[in-house]
Amino acid sequence: MKLDDSIIDQFNLEPEDDREPVNVMKVPELLDFLKESASRIVSKSKQYFSTTDADIQADCLDIVAIRLNDFAQAFIDIIIFIRKAEGSYNGKSSSLRYCVTSYDTLVSNQKEEEKQFLGELLLRNEITHDYFNREIHLRKLIALMQNYSDGALDVYEQLTKICQNKDLLDKYVDKNAKV
């Protein structure tokens, strides 16, 4: 028995076209993502301290931890992009620690909250990878939220100024680009 082709077509049996993820983003889009992450870190930090509801506080901690990771990833990508654009990237390191040090060389007039936030941004590695000491890391996260969260917005503003001053806003960040 032969089936009519129109019946077979209704089942949509063709395999879907599998595509690779795109690792390219325009600089303003990356900066917007950085700003969004920074804003969420700040707003959820404020919300954490304005409530006594344990569930809301737990949600705020979770959101800040996730956004801290998002911020760190975008921060790494934009710092490496800036270093590549100015020809000062060695192509060997892409660690958060390297990028924080690079930021220190790019921005000499840092606010105290900004410096402290970047120092504590390394906490993101511990939160992400060291669940054995989760309680210690959560206390450090709460301290960051209480004292330095506004520094995230300062970092965003500084990176935006750098990109403007170096005429990088019309460029694309390509995570896979070679040095």
Secondary structure, DSSP 8 states (H G I E B T S, - for coil): ----HHHHHHT--S---------EEEHHHHHHHHHHHHHHHHHHHHHHHH---HHHHHHHHHHHHHHHHHHHHHHHHHHHHHHHHHT---SS---HHHHHHHHHHH-SS--HHHHHHHHHHTHHHHHHH-GGGHHHHHHHHHHHHHHTTTHHHHHHHHHHHHHHHTT-TTSEEETT---
